[in-house]
């Protein structure tokens, strides 16, 4: 599937997250609205850009995709410190 996405720029077959979303009952990225709420989503991290904030702490900007949409996600420093070493 990775070659499929790299070659075509999209998944010709089902997106890898589709079956996981159905199993876990999570929200789709296309349903999300920019509000200060918590969402439960399953997506693939397509890109990560680490950034040092003005306060000197690290944070990250992610590009996340699922079978419905692509979204830019901000990971603020308090969350980034907890998850930065996870793979």
N, C-alpha and C positions, 0 to 999 in steps of 0.2 A: 503494500500500500504506500509506503514512503516513496518508492520510485514512481508510482502512479501520480502522486501529488507533485513531485519534483519535475516530472516530464510534462504533465498536462497543466499544472497550476491549480488543479482541483481534484477531488476524489471522484472518479468515474463510478466506482462502486460506492457503497454506503460509507459515510464518514465514520472513522473509528470510534467516535463518542456516541453514536446513535443508539447502539444496543445498551450501553451503560446508562444513558439517560433514562431509557424506558425501565430498566431494572431498578434504578434508585429514585425515580420520580422527581428529578430535578427540573429546574427552570431552563428554558432555552435562552440563548443569548439574545435572540431577536425580540423576546418579550421584555427584556430589561429596559427600564427607563432611568435616566440619570437623577436618582434621588438618593438621599442618605438613608439607605435601608440595607439590610443584609439579604443576600440572595444565595441560594444553593444551586450551583451550576457544576457541570462537568464539561471541561473543554481541554483542548490541546494548547500548550504554550508554544507559540510559533516563534517568538522573539523576546529577548530580555535586554533591557538597557538599564544598567546600574547608574545611579546618580547620587552625588553627595549634596545634601540639602544645605541651606544657609546655616543651619545649626550644627553642621559638621557630621551629621549622622547619615548613614546610607539608606537609600530607598530604591525602588525599581519601577520601571514602566514595562508592562507586558503587552504583547499582542496575543490574544486568546481567540481560538476558533472552535465552533462546533458545527453541526450539520445545518444550522440555520443562519449563522452570521459570524462576523469577526468583530471583536471589541478591543479597545485599548483600556487597560486596567492599571490603576495606580496602586502600588503596594507601599504604604507609608512606613516610616522607620520602625514604629513599634511592632508591626507585623513582620516586616523584613528581617529584623533581628531574630525573630523566632523561627523563621523558615529558611533563611539564607543557605544553610548547609544541607538541606534536604535535596534528594535527587528525584 
